[in-house]
Amino acid sequence: MAAVAASDPSHPSQPERCSVPRLRGADTVFLPAVFFFAATLLALLPFPTAFWIWSTIKLLCWGLVVSAIRPRFAVLLLAFAVPAVLYDFIVGQSSLLAASLLGAILLTLDKRPIVSGFLIALLIFKPQYGVLLPLVLIATGRWTVFITASLVIPLFMLLTGLTFGWDTFEGFREAAIFATTQFHLTGTLAWYKLQSVYGVLRFAGFGYGSAIALHVAVAAAAALWMLIIWRRNVSFAVKAASLLVATLLVSPYFAIYDTALLALALIFLMNAPMAEHGSLLSNRSELRIGFGVLVLAGFTYPVALVPVGPFMCATLIAMIWMRCRQPGVKSDLAYG
């Protein structure tokens, strides 16, 4: 059967795949079973047709979200120029769609909370992208979004079980265990492909215990830093950027195509006001450096074969820190 769906992280050069509609727990499925609602429709088509439809949908969603954040043609060109978009397109991944969903969630967070909660429920096909959202919603008292997502997610899971069988959840659990064992412990997946703090440490020769301990420490610090920013009186654009960056730092497994989140963070930062005085760099110079780092590091990765993700994240953290320390910057609502 043709398919464009659940990815196999051990072979990131291959398109994503799934088996539909009858699945058994022994099948290897690297995305939660709710994704089969999309994958089943694509699997009914010839592979080339399914691939191009899937790619078109992703790129369209990406373009719409980028335009909603910053409606400038030049910004749209920059958003499509980052290497993460190319890598996601080539291998038929789902990261670009997940990044678009997360951007849409942030855009609708305040002005359309029910829509935002529904979008969070859709994001469960890529759960590592939404791991920090409950913390933000609780810490900032956005209860309408939280309750909506809490009601819709079980509904999606119920519909998935009734449609595709309850053993699909067991299949995902087994796949998650397999991925953790093969890709995080044994090194079946080359360490340089893990664009995380954990990947950098394993690439540098650290053992599993020390690498995962240091990664957890960095992840906890990133989550705390993000929550502090969300509780401060700063621009919503800065808050959104901090969530996007921290999301990548929290996960021990993310690939080069997941760095599209950082491009989205930079586009949000374009809307963040910056004081005319007291900054070492102008707003435009700072953003040029940010996009330059994403492009240079992104295209260096397949040549140098080293993890570049944490370096990208560190660059954006420095930019966010510079925005947070500017005086006279007020908070605002999401502009969706």
PEWOPE-V156982 format. One record per residue. N is the residue number from 0. RES is the residue in three letters. OMEGA is omega as a letter, one per 30 degrees, with the letter a starting at -180 (none if undefined). NEAR is the number of other C-alpha atoms within 10 Angstrom. D_LAST is the distance of its C-alpha to the last C-alpha in Angstrom with 2 decimals. Layout:
N,RES,OMEGA,NEAR,D_LAST + N,RES,OMEGA,NEAR,D_LAST
This chain:
0,MET,l,13,39.05 + 1,ALA,a,20,36.42 + 2,ALA,l,24,33.27 + 3,VAL,a,29,30.16 + 4,ALA,a,26,28.87 + 5,ALA,a,24,29.92 + 6,SER,l,22,30.81 + 7,ASP,a,20,34.11 + 8,PRO,a,18,33.50 + 9,SER,l,15,37.19 + 10,HIS,a,11,36.91 + 11,PRO,l,20,33.65 + 12,SER,a,15,35.14 + 13,GLN,l,14,35.27 + 14,PRO,l,20,32.62 + 15,GLU,a,23,31.19 + 16,ARG,l,22,33.30 + 17,CYS,l,26,33.62 + 18,SER,a,20,36.29 + 19,VAL,f,17,35.68 + 20,PRO,a,14,36.25 + 21,ARG,a,10,39.06 + 22,LEU,l,19,38.53 + 23,ARG,a,17,40.75 + 24,GLY,a,17,40.19 + 25,ALA,l,14,42.14 + 26,ASP,l,16,39.73 + 27,THR,a,23,37.65 + 28,VAL,a,27,33.94 + 29,PHE,l,24,31.65 + 30,LEU,l,25,28.41 + 31,PRO,a,22,28.04 + 32,ALA,l,27,29.45 + 33,VAL,l,24,26.24 + 34,PHE,a,18,25.63 + 35,PHE,l,23,28.67 + 36,PHE,l,15,26.77 + 37,ALA,a,12,25.41 + 38,ALA,a,24,28.55 + 39,THR,l,20,30.95 + 40,LEU,l,14,29.71 + 41,LEU,a,22,29.97 + 42,ALA,l,23,33.35 + 43,LEU,a,14,34.79 + 44,LEU,l,16,34.54 + 45,PRO,a,12,36.71 + 46,PHE,a,15,35.43 + 47,PRO,l,12,34.73 + 48,THR,l,14,32.78 + 49,ALA,a,19,30.79 + 50,PHE,a,23,30.10 + 51,TRP,l,14,28.81 + 52,ILE,l,15,26.62 + 53,TRP,a,23,25.20 + 54,SER,l,22,24.70 + 55,THR,l,13,23.13 + 56,ILE,a,14,20.53 + 57,LYS,a,24,19.68 + 58,LEU,l,19,19.58 + 59,LEU,l,14,17.52 + 60,CYS,l,19,14.79 + 61,TRP,l,26,15.07 + 62,GLY,a,18,14.92 + 63,LEU,a,15,11.87 + 64,VAL,l,23,9.82 + 65,VAL,l,26,11.64 + 66,SER,l,16,11.06 + 67,ALA,l,15,7.27 + 68,ILE,a,23,7.92 + 69,ARG,a,16,10.97 + 70,PRO,l,13,12.09 + 71,ARG,a,11,15.74 + 72,PHE,l,11,18.47 + 73,ALA,l,9,20.29 + 74,VAL,l,17,17.46 + 75,LEU,l,18,17.29 + 76,LEU,l,12,21.05 + 77,LEU,a,14,20.96 + 78,ALA,l,22,18.61 + 79,PHE,a,17,21.15 + 80,ALA,a,15,24.08 + 81,VAL,a,23,23.79 + 82,PRO,a,23,26.59 + 83,ALA,l,26,24.55 + 84,VAL,l,23,23.17 + 85,LEU,a,15,26.78 + 86,TYR,l,22,28.15 + 87,ASP,a,26,25.69 + 88,PHE,a,22,26.56 + 89,ILE,a,15,30.28 + 90,VAL,l,19,30.70 + 91,GLY,a,25,28.39 + 92,GLN,a,28,26.42 + 93,SER,a,24,23.30 + 94,SER,a,25,21.68 + 95,LEU,l,27,19.46 + 96,LEU,l,22,18.02 + 97,ALA,l,26,17.62 + 98,ALA,l,26,15.94 + 99,SER,l,24,13.40 + 100,LEU,a,22,12.88 + 101,LEU,l,25,12.61 + 102,GLY,l,25,10.00 + 103,ALA,l,23,7.88 + 104,ILE,a,26,8.98 + 105,LEU,a,28,7.96 + 106,LEU,a,24,4.29 + 107,THR,a,20,4.72 + 108,LEU,a,23,7.70 + 109,ASP,a,19,7.91 + 110,LYS,l,13,6.42 + 111,ARG,a,17,7.46 + 112,PRO,l,22,10.19 + 113,ILE,l,18,12.49 + 114,VAL,l,19,10.46 + 115,SER,l,26,9.88 + 116,GLY,l,25,13.63 + 117,PHE,l,20,14.59 + 118,LEU,l,24,13.09 + 119,ILE,l,28,15.04 + 120,ALA,l,22,18.02 + 121,LEU,a,20,17.76 + 122,LEU,a,23,17.82 + 123,ILE,l,21,21.30 + 124,PHE,l,20,22.87 + 125,LYS,a,19,22.33 + 126,PRO,a,15,22.78 + 127,GLN,l,17,23.36 + 128,TYR,a,25,19.75 + 129,GLY,a,21,18.70 + 130,VAL,a,14,21.73 + 131,LEU,a,18,20.15 + 132,LEU,l,17,17.22 + 133,PRO,l,16,19.67 + 134,LEU,l,16,20.97 + 135,VAL,a,20,17.67 + 136,LEU,l,17,16.89 + 137,ILE,a,12,20.49 + 138,ALA,a,14,20.88 + 139,THR,l,12,17.95 + 140,GLY,l,11,18.68 + 141,ARG,a,15,15.54 + 142,TRP,l,14,17.97 + 143,THR,l,18,16.03 + 144,VAL,a,25,14.20 + 145,PHE,a,22,17.61 + 146,ILE,l,15,19.64 + 147,THR,l,19,17.62 + 148,ALA,a,23,17.93 + 149,SER,l,16,21.54 + 150,LEU,a,13,22.40 + 151,VAL,a,17,20.92 + 152,ILE,l,20,22.32 + 153,PRO,l,12,25.91 + 154,LEU,l,13,25.49 + 155,PHE,a,16,24.59 + 156,MET,l,18,27.57 + 157,LEU,l,14,29.81 + 158,LEU,l,14,29.03 + 159,THR,l,20,29.64 + 160,GLY,a,16,32.95 + 161,LEU,a,10,34.08 + 162,THR,a,14,33.26 + 163,PHE,a,20,34.38 + 164,GLY,a,18,36.68 + 165,TRP,a,17,36.46 + 166,ASP,l,17,38.26 + 167,THR,l,24,35.18 + 168,PHE,l,21,33.94 + 169,GLU,l,18,37.32 + 170,GLY,l,21,36.99 + 171,PHE,l,21,33.76 + 172,ARG,l,19,35.44 + 173,GLU,l,18,38.43 + 174,ALA,l,21,36.37 + 175,ALA,l,17,34.54 + 176,ILE,l,11,37.97 + 177,PHE,a,14,39.31 + 178,ALA,l,20,36.50 + 179,THR,a,14,36.97 + 180,THR,a,13,40.71 + 181,GLN,a,14,40.85 + 182,PHE,a,18,38.04 + 183,HIS,a,21,37.94 + 184,LEU,a,15,41.60 + 185,THR,a,12,43.88 + 186,GLY,l,13,42.15 + 187,THR,l,12,42.30 + 188,LEU,a,17,39.11 + 189,ALA,a,16,39.89 + 190,TRP,a,23,38.51 + 191,TYR,l,23,37.08 + 192,LYS,l,24,34.59 + 193,LEU,a,27,32.96 + 194,GLN,a,28,30.49 + 195,SER,l,27,30.47 + 196,VAL,l,27,32.59 + 197,TYR,l,29,34.73 + 198,GLY,l,29,35.24 + 199,VAL,a,24,36.31 + 200,LEU,l,21,38.76 + 201,ARG,l,22,40.27 + 202,PHE,a,19,40.54 + 203,ALA,l,13,42.40 + 204,GLY,l,11,44.85 + 205,PHE,l,14,43.71 + 206,GLY,a,12,44.63 + 207,TYR,a,14,42.26 + 208,GLY,a,10,42.81 + 209,SER,a,13,42.26 + 210,ALA,a,21,39.35 + 211,ILE,l,20,37.37 + 212,ALA,l,12,38.26 + 213,LEU,l,14,36.98 + 214,HIS,l,22,33.82 + 215,VAL,l,18,33.16 + 216,ALA,l,13,33.84 + 217,VAL,l,17,31.33 + 218,ALA,l,20,28.71 + 219,ALA,l,15,29.34 + 220,ALA,l,15,29.15 + 221,ALA,l,21,25.84 + 222,ALA,l,21,24.34 + 223,LEU,l,14,25.86 + 224,TRP,l,15,24.66 + 225,MET,a,24,21.05 + 226,LEU,l,20,21.41 + 227,ILE,l,14,23.06 + 228,ILE,a,20,20.22 + 229,TRP,l,22,17.70 + 230,ARG,a,12,20.25 + 231,ARG,l,13,20.71 + 232,ASN,l,14,19.44 + 233,VAL,a,22,17.68 + 234,SER,l,23,14.47 + 235,PHE,l,24,11.51 + 236,ALA,l,26,11.74 + 237,VAL,l,26,15.30 + 238,LYS,a,28,14.66 + 239,ALA,l,23,12.48 + 240,ALA,a,28,15.29 + 241,SER,l,28,17.92 + 242,LEU,a,27,16.77 + 243,LEU,l,29,16.83 + 244,VAL,a,28,20.24 + 245,ALA,l,24,21.70 + 246,THR,l,22,20.91 + 247,LEU,a,26,23.27 + 248,LEU,a,27,25.85 + 249,VAL,a,25,26.13 + 250,SER,l,19,27.16 + 251,PRO,l,22,30.77 + 252,TYR,l,21,30.16 + 253,PHE,a,21,27.66 + 254,ALA,a,23,28.64 + 255,ILE,a,26,28.06 + 256,TYR,l,24,25.46 + 257,ASP,a,24,23.28 + 258,THR,l,29,22.87 + 259,ALA,l,27,20.01 + 260,LEU,a,25,17.97 + 261,LEU,l,28,19.49 + 262,ALA,l,29,18.45 + 263,LEU,l,23,14.79 + 264,ALA,l,24,15.61 + 265,LEU,l,27,17.19 + 266,ILE,l,23,14.34 + 267,PHE,a,24,12.16 + 268,LEU,l,27,15.35 + 269,MET,a,18,15.44 + 270,ASN,a,14,12.87 + 271,ALA,l,22,15.08 + 272,PRO,l,17,17.69 + 273,MET,a,21,21.24 + 274,ALA,a,14,24.43 + 275,GLU,a,10,26.81 + 276,HIS,l,10,29.74 + 277,GLY,l,12,30.54 + 278,SER,a,13,28.94 + 279,LEU,a,9,31.18 + 280,LEU,l,14,28.91 + 281,SER,a,14,26.75 + 282,ASN,a,18,23.04 + 283,ARG,l,10,23.80 + 284,SER,l,10,26.84 + 285,GLU,a,17,25.08 + 286,LEU,l,18,22.40 + 287,ARG,l,13,25.26 + 288,ILE,a,15,27.11 + 289,GLY,l,21,24.24 + 290,PHE,l,22,23.82 + 291,GLY,l,13,27.63 + 292,VAL,l,19,28.10 + 293,LEU,a,28,25.83 + 294,VAL,a,18,27.68 + 295,LEU,a,14,31.12 + 296,ALA,a,20,30.99 + 297,GLY,a,22,29.46 + 298,PHE,l,16,32.25 + 299,THR,a,15,34.86 + 300,TYR,a,18,34.28 + 301,PRO,l,13,36.15 + 302,VAL,a,8,38.97 + 303,ALA,a,11,39.49 + 304,LEU,l,12,38.67 + 305,VAL,l,20,37.33 + 306,PRO,a,27,34.18 + 307,VAL,a,27,31.78 + 308,GLY,a,28,28.62 + 309,PRO,l,18,29.48 + 310,PHE,l,17,30.29 + 311,MET,a,22,26.86 + 312,CYS,a,23,25.29 + 313,ALA,l,13,27.70 + 314,THR,a,17,26.71 + 315,LEU,l,28,23.02 + 316,ILE,l,18,24.14 + 317,ALA,l,12,26.27 + 318,MET,l,21,23.47 + 319,ILE,l,22,21.26 + 320,TRP,l,13,24.41 + 321,MET,l,16,25.01 + 322,ARG,a,21,21.62 + 323,CYS,a,19,22.22 + 324,ARG,l,14,25.66 + 325,GLN,l,16,24.69 + 326,PRO,l,12,25.58 + 327,GLY,l,11,23.61 + 328,VAL,a,16,20.09 + 329,LYS,l,12,18.06 + 330,SER,l,16,15.31 + 331,ASP,l,12,11.90 + 332,LEU,l,13,8.82 + 333,ALA,a,19,5.81 + 334,TYR,l,15,3.80 + 335,GLY,none,16,0.00
